[in-house]
Amino acid sequence: MADDLINAGLYPYFLPMEGGEGPTVRRGGRTLIMCGSNNYLGLTGDPRVLAAARAALDRYGSSSTGSRFLNGNTDLHEELEAELAAFLGKPAALVMSTGYQTNLGVIAALLTPRDYVVVDRSAHASLVDGCRLSGAKLRWFPHNDAEGLRQTLERIPDDAGRLVVVDGVYSMEGDICDLPAIVRVCAAHGARLLLDDAHGLGVLAEGRGTAAHFGLTDEVDLITVTFSKSLASLGGAVAGTEEAIHYLKHHARSLMFSASTTPPNTAAALAALRILRSEPHLAAAVRDNAEYVRRGLAVAGVETGLSNTPIVPVPTPDAVGTLRMWQRLMSRGVYTNPVLPPAAEPRMRTSYMASHTTDQLDRVIDAFAGEAAHLRDAGRSMREASVA
């Protein structure tokens, strides 16, 4: 299948970029407007972030060459943990090597085969993989459906441990978790709650994320985040109580048996966090840019589902139609992410940055407007599925 797509010029994966990814990117000798990156705040090229990474490279070297559990811990890691915990409103935090490893390690460390884990059907793959690795009894509830969660929890034995797992912002739909309702159901049924805020950090509540957006930080037991989106780096972290973080330090295998985040990565994330903290207008700018695109696409008759974040999905007719549209959008100078099953129903997943200009966003809207006739039927199907 991959060979057929490559021969047809429709293979959209593992494409080499010719430089960094800001609001534009170089690909095949052309400059494209980047609408497929999670660089929400546009900080990957910020001089302050780059300077911090260079300074760490000079001071610490290119790698820690070991896990944090043994020789890979630095004062940079602990500085980042302290500032991130304070920013998120939690007593403590623990930095791990990637966001994926964070979710994998946290969930697998906390649960046993005696426990139950209840997961939103649209949860990120890293959350699902962590649940499966834990051996806990896995149960699902319909996407963002607190009543469905209640019904699922009611079927679990009263004496069983239970953990509810949700995203703050869902990476394919761009919608926000109905956290107030989820929190109420968890409290009523004695369930702990883990919130993956990979796409909420840097975007909601002046960047503090989904729990802060709803004023429910104290009601969420654990918050996981990644550095590869708003924090312009690579790595991840979990924030929670001192007791929980201490336990995870000694039981999360993905932390204990992986090399730590490199000094340049750690320093870059710390610098980006400090910029976010001092410049909260960046979070507003990225939301404003996404809303500008949603309004423009609506005028053009293009559906965007339930999105109310910088992630703006555009439903497409089918797999082949999705790839052909991706190709046409590329020819119009717009880089998007084509999404196919089993990841999600066919769509163009677009995402926006605080650093996109109005002129660039207008060009994106115009490119999609040129595809509006191909998109109407798919948009109708997504709307009907949402209602159902």
HUZI-V949566 format. One record per backbone hydrogen bond with DSSP energy under -0.5 kcal/mol. NH is the residue of the N-H (numbers start at 1). CO is the residue of the C=O. E is the energy in kcal/mol with one decimal. If there is no record, write none. Layout:
BEGIN
[[NH,CO,E] [NH,CO,E]]
END
This chain:
BEGIN
[[5,1,-2.1] [6,2,-2.5] [7,3,-2.6] [8,4,-1.6] [9,6,-1.3] [10,5,-3.2] [11,5,-0.7] [12,10,-0.7] [18,26,-2.8] [19,17,-0.6] [22,20,-0.7] [22,24,-1.7] [25,32,-2.3] [27,25,-0.5] [27,30,-2.6] [30,27,-1.6] [32,25,-3.1] [32,30,-0.6] [33,333,-2.8] [34,23,-2.3] [34,32,-0.6] [35,33,-0.8] [35,335,-2.2] [40,38,-2.5] [42,39,-1.7] [46,43,-1.3] [49,46,-0.6] [50,46,-2.3] [51,47,-2.4] [52,48,-1.8] [53,49,-2.1] [54,50,-2.4] [55,51,-2.4] [56,52,-2.1] [57,53,-2.1] [58,54,-2.2] [59,55,-2.0] [60,56,-3.2] [61,56,-0.7] [61,57,-1.3] [70,67,-1.1] [72,67,-3.5] [78,74,-1.5] [79,75,-2.3] [80,76,-2.6] [81,77,-2.3] [82,78,-2.1] [83,79,-2.2] [84,80,-2.6] [85,81,-2.5] [86,82,-1.9] [87,83,-2.1] [88,84,-2.4] [89,85,-1.1] [90,85,-2.5] [92,240,-1.9] [94,238,-2.3] [96,236,-3.2] [99,235,-0.5] [102,98,-1.6] [103,99,-2.1] [104,100,-2.5] [105,101,-2.8] [106,102,-2.6] [107,103,-1.9] [108,104,-1.9] [109,105,-1.7] [110,106,-1.7] [111,107,-1.8] [115,112,-2.0] [116,161,-2.6] [117,137,-2.6] [118,163,-2.9] [119,117,-0.5] [119,139,-2.7] [120,165,-1.8] [121,141,-1.8] [123,120,-2.1] [127,124,-0.9] [128,124,-1.8] [129,125,-2.9] [130,126,-1.8] [131,127,-2.1] [132,128,-2.3] [133,129,-2.5] [134,130,-1.7] [135,131,-0.7] [135,132,-0.8] [136,131,-0.6] [137,115,-2.8] [138,136,-0.6] [139,117,-2.7] [141,119,-1.9] [145,142,-1.9] [146,144,-0.7] [149,145,-2.0] [150,146,-2.5] [151,147,-2.3] [152,148,-1.9] [153,149,-2.7] [154,150,-2.1] [155,151,-0.6] [155,152,-0.9] [156,153,-1.7] [160,157,-1.7] [163,116,-2.0] [164,192,-3.1] [165,118,-2.7] [166,194,-2.2] [168,196,-2.8] [170,175,-2.5] [174,170,-2.6] [177,168,-3.1] [179,177,-2.3] [182,178,-2.2] [183,179,-3.0] [184,180,-1.9] [185,181,-2.0] [186,182,-2.4] [187,183,-2.6] [188,184,-2.0] [189,185,-1.2] [190,187,-0.8] [191,186,-2.4] [192,162,-2.2] [194,164,-2.8] [195,222,-2.8] [196,166,-2.7] [196,194,-0.5] [197,195,-0.8] [197,224,-3.3] [200,197,-0.6] [201,197,-2.3] [202,207,-2.9] [203,200,-2.1] [204,200,-2.1] [207,204,-0.6] [208,205,-2.0] [209,204,-2.5] [213,209,-2.0] [214,210,-1.6] [215,212,-0.8] [216,211,-3.1] [219,216,-1.1] [220,216,-0.7] [220,217,-1.0] [221,193,-0.8] [221,219,-0.6] [222,193,-1.8] [223,239,-2.3] [224,195,-2.5] [225,237,-2.7] [227,235,-3.0] [228,235,-0.6] [232,229,-1.4] [233,227,-2.8] [236,96,-2.0] [237,225,-2.1] [238,94,-1.8] [239,223,-2.8] [240,92,-2.1] [245,241,-2.4] [246,242,-2.5] [247,243,-2.1] [248,244,-2.4] [249,245,-2.0] [250,246,-0.8] [250,247,-1.0] [251,247,-0.5] [251,248,-0.8] [252,248,-2.3] [253,251,-1.0] [255,252,-1.2] [256,252,-2.2] [257,253,-2.4] [258,255,-1.0] [260,66,-2.5] [266,262,-2.7] [267,263,-2.7] [268,264,-2.3] [269,265,-2.3] [270,266,-2.1] [271,267,-2.5] [272,268,-2.5] [273,269,-2.4] [274,270,-2.0] [275,271,-2.1] [276,272,-2.7] [277,273,-2.5] [278,274,-1.9] [279,275,-2.0] [282,279,-2.0] [283,280,-0.9] [284,280,-1.0] [285,281,-2.3] [286,282,-2.1] [287,283,-1.5] [288,284,-2.5] [289,285,-2.3] [290,286,-2.0] [291,287,-2.3] [292,288,-2.2] [293,289,-1.8] [294,290,-2.6] [295,291,-2.5] [296,292,-2.1] [297,293,-2.9] [298,294,-2.3] [299,295,-2.1] [300,296,-1.5] [301,298,-1.3] [302,297,-3.2] [303,301,-0.5] [307,304,-1.3] [308,174,-2.0] [309,311,-0.6] [312,310,-0.7] [312,350,-3.2] [313,311,-0.5] [314,348,-2.7] [315,313,-0.5] [316,346,-1.4] [322,318,-2.5] [323,319,-2.0] [324,320,-2.4] [325,321,-2.1] [326,322,-2.5] [327,323,-2.0] [328,324,-2.2] [329,325,-3.0] [330,326,-2.1] [331,327,-1.9] [332,328,-1.2] [333,330,-1.7] [334,329,-2.5] [335,33,-2.8] [336,334,-0.6] [337,349,-1.4] [338,336,-0.6] [339,347,-3.1] [343,340,-1.3] [344,340,-0.6] [347,339,-1.8] [348,314,-2.9] [349,337,-3.2] [349,347,-0.7] [350,312,-1.6] [350,348,-0.9] [351,35,-1.1] [352,310,-1.2] [354,40,-2.5] [356,353,-1.1] [361,357,-2.3] [362,358,-2.5] [363,359,-1.8] [364,360,-1.8] [365,361,-2.5] [366,362,-2.5] [367,363,-2.0] [368,364,-2.2] [369,365,-2.6] [370,366,-1.6] [371,368,-1.5] [372,369,-1.3] [374,371,-0.9] [375,371,-1.1] [375,372,-0.7] [376,372,-1.3] [379,375,-2.4] [380,376,-2.1] [381,377,-1.9] [382,378,-2.1] [383,379,-2.2] [384,380,-2.3] [385,381,-2.2] [386,382,-2.1] [387,383,-2.0] [388,384,-2.2]]
END
